[in-house]
Amino acid sequence: MASALPTFTKIGKVIRLNRHGCTNRPFYHIVVQKTKDNQDGPVIEQVGSFDAMPNSKNEKLVALNFERIQYWLAKGAGLSDPVAQLLGLSGFLPNHPRTLIQAWKNRREPPRERKIEAIKGIAPPLDNPKL
């Protein structure tokens, strides 16, 4: 007799970040890969992208294909923690607990002050009225 509850089987796929870009300028593709493959292994499908470096307006850009993500989740694919955090922040899934913990830590820490000093011979002084 068949059960009325659907059974989910692991298909051995995971949605994770795949790093691209330069040494000090990371850029990530959100991809579907086999669980046992490493980060540089073959990619089944790219379902989004994430630019981790803030732009001039202090925004980190994320592009997601929600239809394909929903398709792979329905097939039984897993999520890595960073992708689960991104999907939680986008409103597609509930917020990941690590996101809430990080928000509490950010509230407790005082903001850091940046000290910029003029370097003699390389840059003009900061009080230059022509700048």
Phi, psi and omega in degrees: 000133182279144179281149179282340180275136178289145178256132179259131178246141177287132181259001177076026179241152179217145175262119186217173177271138178240114189282135173226181178097187183270183183298311183258013182222076184286146174218135186241140168261137175266115191231162172255124180225166172291148184298323185278347179285148176278181187297327182269009181286181181294143182257135177281312181202143173265126183246004178173182178214158182214121176260107187282345181270128180294143178274194184295338179262015179061041178246140172258123188270135179228135174235127183230141173259093187296328180296316181287326176296317178297322178299312183290326176293324177293330178285344178108014179288147178270173178237140170281161183299315179297323179290322176297323177294317179297318179291328176291318179292332179280346180094002180285323178235168173296155180301138178286141181302327180295329177296317180293321179296317179295323178296319178294320178296320180294328179290325183285324184282133175288150180294144181279143177265139177260129178250119179248122179246143178286134179262122184293132177090346182248312183235148177292155179297154184291339181271016180290121182289345181280350182277000000 
